[in-house]
Structure formats: C-alpha cells, structure tokens
Amino acid sequence: MVVLDSRVPFPEIPGETPPESSAVASCQRAHLHCHRNHQRHRPPNRSLAKAGAHVVMAVRRPNVAQDLIKQWQSEGSGMHLPLKIDGSVMELDLLSLDSVARFAEAWNARMRPLHVLINNAGMFSFGGPQKFSKDGYEEHMQVNHLAPALLSVLLLPSLIGGSPSRIVNVNSVMHHLGFVDEEDMNVVSGRRKFSSLVGYAGSKLAQVMFSNILHKRLPAEAGISVLCVSPGAVYTNVARHLPRILHTAYRLIIPYFSPEEGCRSTLFAATDPQVPEYCKLLKSNDCPVCVFISPDCRPGNPSEAAHDLEKANKIWEKTLAMVGLPSDCVDKLVGGYEVRVRYGAH
C-alpha cells in the first residue's frame, strides 16, 4: 500500500460551508459535466454556474437539463447573479459508444478550449439482472468506465487547448470492493458470479486504474491534471432504489450526504488551485496512482488493487481495445495528430 505524499496541503472546507461559497468563488472557465442521473448533476452544475463558470451538461435527456437551467436562471435573476449559460446542453448517451464518439467530434469541432471535464456517470442497478449495451458490453462497465474513458481520450485536444485543465472522474469508495479481470470485463466467463455489486465495484476499480495510467501517460507539458474523487455515500436516485434493510445498515455505518453535501469534493477537485500542483507532485515522484480526493476534500488513498501498475496497464490496453482506440492514441493526440476510432463518423 502506498500512502499519498501530503506535502502539498489542501485547505479545509468547513462542513457547514455550502458548495456555492466554498471552492468555486470565481471560476470563469468552461466546464463539461457528463452524467446519467439528473439528481447527481444538479448541485455541482448549479454551484459552478452561480460562480460564473460556463457549464455544459452532456445528458441523455436534454429537456430535463433545459428545465434545470431555466430554474437556475430564475434563481440567479432573483439574487442578481447572472449565469453564463450559453449553449449549455448537449445530448450524450453513455450506453452508446457511437454517441460518445460523435459527441467528442462535435465538441472538438467547436475549436473552443475545455478547462474541466467532470465524468459523473453513476450506474448501479442494485439487484438487477446482468444487461449489455448495444455495443456488447456489460452496462455498469460501459457507463461507469468505458464511455468516460473514451470521452476523456477523445477530448484531449480540447483539454490541451484549455490548459491548464482537469479530468475529474467521480468514483466511489466501493472500488475497494472491486475486482476486474482484463480477460473478462463483461463477467461472462463463469469464473465469477455476476451481481450488480460485482459489476459496479469492478467498473469503478477499472476507472481508477485507467485514470492512473492516463495520469502517467500524459506529459507534464500537456497541462492536464487527471484525478479521481469520492463523493461519499450520497442520497441520490441510485440510493433510493436500495432495499430498506440496506438503507438502515448504511445509516448506522456511514451517514448519507445530501446531493449538495456530496458535490463538495467534486467542486473542490474541479476548481481548487492547489490540485494541479499536487498532481504534478505525484507525477514527479512516479507515484503509481493519480490524485484521489476523499469526501472531506483531502488527499485520499485508493485501494491496494488500484496500486498494481502491471494490472492497471493491462486494464488500460484492454479498455482502449474495447472502445476502438489504438494503443498510441494519447501520444498521437498530444502530438497534434488524428486517431482512428471504431465509433462515430470518423
């Protein structure tokens, strides 16, 4: 187990401080927030927008996001807080890798810088049967890992244009329970019995491992920080579908955060000025993991499995193969070259 170096301290965010006034006081930058669950994206997007950020929501249901924007604009007008929300909703279906690739193509075609990409996908079909996307991949693995990984890589040109920029992957403490087999990402070999917990925890571990390698592969001069963040146990629509007995158990062991409380670590990771310096420190120290921010907005430590670089490299290569990217895609994109991808128009 490697303990993250904490020589670069993070300022404490008091528990009573609302997200609107914590780490996002003046962030006039472009933020792209990708998610599936409308309950999860409300607080961070609202906080960023009220702080003056240009927030673009990539969602399955644009009409829901448009309604939210109207609500925020109404709130802003009443509080005399003008919101920079210009063309802030784009359609994105993480259960379709073609949709992901086409979204990235459309975004990059704008030739506008991207400063922060927040991958906030969170699919946990508790107790549900094993399902596969039309791309042939287990749904937890695709939504929580494969689609965000493809999006992050394809948006590297825009992130370089917005340098210094950040890729913030909203992860989960449940990755500590995960196991991922690069030869059985769909959990169909029979070596493991599938359950929704196996699917969810494994996908979140795969996300941390992929993030670790992306963090190491990106040269310092690219100016892109890659980090994972745990929001804690947040009471969202995902949590509402858990059985009552699990609700009781969770509340006895780990208190639920409200969506507003749960977004604090994400906002911190997306905006705090010391985060890039900490990312650089870990890179210079050749740490096997990227920065992992805990729910209390402090350096956290991912699981022991996440520190396995050999395994992480295998997950990296397998992930690229599954999403149709060449193994040298990062080097090519950072160097200004195009890459061929299996999905999308090009």
C-alpha positions in Angstrom: 0.0 0.0 0.0 1.4 3.4 -1.0 0.5 6.4 1.1 0.0 9.5 -0.9 2.5 12.3 -0.2 0.7 15.1 1.6 3.5 17.8 1.4 1.1 19.9 -0.6 -1.7 20.6 1.9 -5.2 21.2 0.8 -7.2 23.9 2.6 -10.0 22.7 4.8 -13.6 23.2 3.7 -15.8 23.6 6.7 -18.7 21.1 6.8 -21.2 23.9 7.1 -20.0 25.8 4.1 -22.5 25.5 1.2 -21.0 24.4 -2.1 -21.9 27.8 -3.7 -19.4 29.6 -1.5 -16.6 27.1 -1.0 -14.0 26.4 -3.7 -15.8 28.0 -6.6 -15.8 31.7 -5.8 -14.6 32.8 -9.2 -14.2 30.1 -11.9 -14.9 31.7 -15.2 -13.9 28.7 -17.2 -15.6 26.1 -19.4 -16.8 23.0 -17.5 -18.2 19.9 -19.3 -20.2 17.7 -16.9 -21.2 14.3 -18.2 -23.7 12.1 -16.3 -26.8 9.9 -16.5 -28.6 10.7 -13.2 -30.3 14.1 -13.1 -30.3 14.1 -9.3 -26.5 13.8 -9.2 -25.7 16.7 -11.6 -27.9 19.4 -10.1 -25.8 20.7 -7.2 -22.3 20.8 -8.8 -23.7 22.4 -12.0 -25.7 24.9 -10.2 -22.8 25.8 -8.0 -20.4 26.2 -10.9 -22.9 28.3 -12.9 -23.6 30.6 -10.0 -19.8 31.1 -9.6 -19.6 32.3 -13.2 -18.4 29.2 -15.0 -19.6 28.2 -18.4 -21.2 24.9 -17.7 -22.1 22.5 -20.5 -24.2 19.5 -19.4 -23.9 16.3 -21.5 -27.0 14.3 -20.8 -29.4 11.6 -22.1 -32.4 13.8 -21.7 -31.7 17.4 -22.8 -35.2 18.6 -21.9 -34.6 17.8 -18.2 -31.4 19.8 -18.3 -33.1 22.7 -20.1 -35.7 22.8 -17.4 -33.0 22.9 -14.7 -31.2 25.8 -16.5 -34.4 27.8 -16.6 -34.8 27.2 -12.9 -31.2 28.4 -12.2 -31.7 31.4 -14.4 -34.8 32.3 -12.4 -32.9 31.8 -9.1 -30.0 33.9 -10.5 -32.2 36.8 -11.5 -33.8 36.9 -8.1 -30.4 37.0 -6.4 -28.9 39.3 -9.1 -26.4 36.6 -10.1 -26.1 36.5 -13.9 -25.3 33.0 -15.2 -23.1 32.3 -18.1 -25.1 29.5 -19.7 -24.6 29.7 -23.4 -25.4 26.5 -25.4 -25.0 24.6 -22.2 -26.9 21.3 -23.0 -25.7 18.6 -25.4 -27.1 15.1 -25.8 -24.9 12.2 -24.8 -25.8 8.6 -24.2 -23.1 6.7 -22.3 -24.7 3.4 -23.3 -23.8 4.1 -26.9 -20.1 4.4 -27.7 -21.1 5.8 -31.1 -22.9 8.6 -29.2 -19.8 9.3 -27.2 -17.5 9.5 -30.2 -20.0 11.7 -32.1 -20.3 14.0 -29.1 -16.5 14.4 -28.9 -16.3 15.1 -32.6 -19.0 17.8 -32.2 -17.2 19.3 -29.2 -13.7 19.3 -30.8 -15.2 20.9 -34.0 -16.1 23.9 -32.0 -12.4 24.7 -31.6 -13.1 26.0 -28.1 -10.9 25.3 -25.1 -12.2 22.9 -22.4 -10.9 23.6 -18.9 -12.6 20.9 -16.8 -14.2 17.6 -17.8 -16.3 16.0 -15.0 -17.2 12.4 -15.6 -20.0 11.9 -13.1 -21.6 8.8 -14.5 -23.0 6.6 -11.8 -25.0 3.5 -12.7 -25.8 0.9 -10.0 -28.7 -1.3 -10.9 -29.0 -2.9 -7.5 -30.3 -6.4 -7.6 -31.0 -6.2 -11.3 -30.1 -8.8 -13.9 -26.9 -8.6 -16.0 -27.5 -6.4 -19.0 -25.4 -5.5 -22.0 -25.3 -2.4 -24.1 -25.9 -2.5 -27.9 -22.1 -2.3 -28.1 -22.0 -5.7 -26.4 -20.6 -4.5 -23.0 -21.9 -5.0 -19.5 -23.8 -1.9 -18.7 -22.1 -1.0 -15.4 -18.7 -1.3 -17.1 -19.7 0.8 -20.1 -21.5 3.6 -18.3 -19.1 3.9 -15.3 -15.8 3.2 -17.1 -15.6 2.5 -20.9 -17.7 5.5 -22.1 -16.0 8.1 -19.8 -12.6 6.7 -20.8 -13.3 7.0 -24.5 -14.7 10.5 -24.0 -11.7 11.6 -21.9 -9.2 10.5 -24.6 -11.1 11.9 -27.5 -11.4 15.3 -25.8 -7.7 15.6 -25.1 -7.3 18.2 -28.0 -9.8 20.5 -26.4 -8.4 19.9 -22.9 -4.9 20.8 -24.2 -6.5 23.9 -25.7 -7.8 24.8 -22.3 -4.6 24.0 -20.5 -4.2 24.1 -17.5 -7.2 21.8 -17.5 -8.5 18.8 -15.5 -10.2 15.5 -15.9 -12.3 14.8 -12.8 -13.6 11.2 -12.5 -16.3 10.9 -9.9 -15.5 7.5 -8.4 -16.7 5.6 -5.3 -15.3 4.1 -2.1 -16.9 0.9 -3.4 -14.0 0.5 -5.8 -12.2 -1.0 -2.7 -14.6 -4.0 -3.1 -13.9 -4.3 -6.8 -12.1 -6.9 -8.8 -11.5 -6.6 -12.6 -10.2 -9.2 -15.0 -8.9 -7.8 -18.2 -9.8 -11.1 -19.9 -13.4 -11.0 -18.6 -14.5 -7.4 -18.4 -18.1 -8.4 -19.1 -18.1 -11.0 -16.3 -19.3 -13.8 -18.6 -16.6 -16.5 -18.3 -18.2 -18.2 -15.3 -15.1 -17.6 -13.2 -17.1 -15.1 -11.2 -20.8 -15.0 -10.5 -22.2 -11.7 -11.7 -24.1 -9.4 -9.3 -24.9 -5.7 -9.6 -22.3 -5.1 -6.8 -19.7 -7.1 -8.8 -20.5 -5.0 -11.9 -20.5 -1.7 -10.1 -17.4 -2.1 -7.9 -15.4 -3.7 -10.7 -16.3 -0.8 -13.1 -15.2 1.8 -10.5 -11.9 0.0 -9.9 -11.3 -0.1 -13.7 -11.9 3.6 -13.8 -9.3 4.3 -11.1 -6.7 2.0 -12.8 -7.3 3.7 -16.2 -7.0 7.1 -14.6 -3.7 6.1 -13.0 -2.2 5.2 -16.4 -3.7 8.2 -18.2 -2.2 10.4 -15.5 1.2 8.8 -16.1 1.0 8.8 -20.0 0.1 12.5 -20.3 3.3 14.6 -20.4 3.6 17.4 -18.0 3.7 20.0 -20.8 0.2 19.0 -21.8 -1.0 20.7 -18.7 -3.8 18.2 -18.0 -4.4 17.0 -14.4 -6.2 13.6 -14.0 -7.8 12.8 -10.7 -10.5 10.7 -9.1 -12.8 11.8 -6.4 -15.1 10.0 -3.9 -18.3 12.0 -3.0 -19.1 9.6 -0.1 -22.4 8.0 0.3 -24.8 10.4 -1.4 -28.6 10.0 -1.2 -29.5 10.2 -4.9 -32.0 8.4 -7.1 -29.5 5.5 -7.2 -29.6 5.2 -3.4 -33.4 5.5 -3.2 -33.7 2.2 -5.1 -31.7 0.2 -2.5 -33.7 -2.2 -0.2 -34.8 -0.7 3.1 -32.5 -3.0 5.1 -29.5 -1.6 3.2 -30.7 1.9 3.9 -30.8 1.1 7.6 -27.4 -0.5 7.6 -25.8 2.3 5.6 -27.1 4.9 8.0 -25.7 3.0 11.0 -22.3 2.7 9.5 -21.9 5.6 7.1 -24.1 8.7 7.1 -25.7 9.7 3.8 -24.7 13.0 2.4 -27.3 15.1 0.6 -26.6 15.8 -3.1 -25.5 19.3 -2.0 -23.1 17.9 0.5 -21.9 15.1 -1.7 -20.8 17.5 -4.5 -18.3 19.4 -2.4 -15.4 17.1 -3.2 -16.2 17.2 -6.9 -16.3 21.0 -6.8 -13.0 21.1 -4.9 -11.3 18.8 -7.4 -12.6 20.8 -10.3 -11.6 24.3 -9.0 -9.1 24.4 -6.2 -5.8 26.0 -7.4 -3.6 23.6 -5.4 -5.0 20.4 -7.1 -2.8 20.7 -10.2 0.3 21.2 -8.1 -0.5 18.1 -6.2 -1.0 16.1 -9.4 2.4 17.4 -10.6 4.0 16.3 -7.3 2.7 12.7 -7.7 3.8 12.6 -11.3 7.3 13.8 -10.4 7.5 11.2 -7.6 6.5 8.5 -10.0 3.6 7.5 -7.7 1.6 4.5 -9.1 -1.7 6.3 -8.7 -3.2 9.6 -9.6 -4.7 12.0 -7.1 -7.7 10.6 -5.2 -9.8 13.2 -3.4 -11.8 12.0 -0.4 -15.3 13.2 0.6 -13.7 15.7 3.1 -11.8 17.3 0.3 -8.4 15.9 1.3 -5.9 13.5 -0.3 -7.3 10.0 -0.2 -5.8 6.6 -0.9 -7.3 4.3 -3.5 -7.5 0.6 -2.9 -4.5 -1.7 -2.8 -5.6 -3.3 -6.1 -5.5 0.2 -7.7 -1.8 0.4 -6.9 -1.0 -2.6 -9.1 0.7 -0.9 -12.1 1.1 -4.1 -14.1 -2.6 -4.9 -13.7 -3.5 -1.2 -14.5 -1.6 -1.3 -17.7 -3.4 -4.4 -18.8 -6.8 -2.7 -18.0 -5.6 0.3 -20.0 -4.7 -1.7 -23.1 -7.9 -3.8 -22.8 -10.0 -0.6 -22.4 -8.5 1.0 -25.5 -9.2 -2.1 -27.5 -12.8 -2.3 -26.3 -13.6 1.3 -27.2 -11.8 1.1 -30.5 -8.7 3.3 -29.9 -5.1 2.5 -30.9 -2.6 1.9 -28.1 -0.7 5.0 -29.0 -3.7 7.3 -29.1 -2.6 9.6 -26.2 0.8 10.2 -27.8 -0.8 11.0 -31.2 -3.4 13.3 -29.8 -1.0 15.2 -27.6 1.3 15.5 -30.6 -1.5 17.1 -32.7 -2.3 14.1 -34.8 -5.6 12.5 -35.5 -6.5 9.0 -34.4 -8.9 6.5 -35.9 -11.7 5.3 -33.7 -14.1 2.4 -34.3 -17.1 4.5 -33.4 -18.5 7.9 -34.7 -18.4 9.4 -38.1 -14.5 9.4 -38.4 
